[in-house]
Amino acid sequence: MLTEADILTALRDCYDPSLPCNIVDLGLVQKVTITLDKDAPGTGIPGVPQKHRIQIALILTNPTEETTAQLIAQIENRLAGLEQVSHASVTVLDLPLWTPASITSAGRRILGLDGNPSLVQIR
């Protein structure tokens, strides 16, 4: 069975165009919805993995048209590479606004911010 953890692991291969960190550790992924795709080819055939439809709700660090297009393409392409995914779609949320406080501890290490927990400013 496909889990949210599987999806988040895959999304760690998707990087924000503005910051050298993946979208999960930047705190951009707000929600992952996984539903069984009962209409996917091969459904009900023994030995064929169940397929799922994935919906990602995302906020952006830099909400420009170019950034939005790049991130959506990265996410859809990455999830298309998972055998259990029949379709992936992305919804970009206007709120909440992203702030550096959303960065996970792993993201702070990636960005070199882990030495100072009160530092939230990105150069």
Secondary structure, 3 states (H helix, E strand, C coil): CCCHHHHHHHHCCCECCCCCCECCCCCCEEEEEEEECCCCCCCCCCCCCCCEEEEEEECCCCCCHHHHHHHHHHHHHHHHCCCCEEEEEEEECCCCCCCHHHCCHHHHHHCCCCCCCCCCCCC
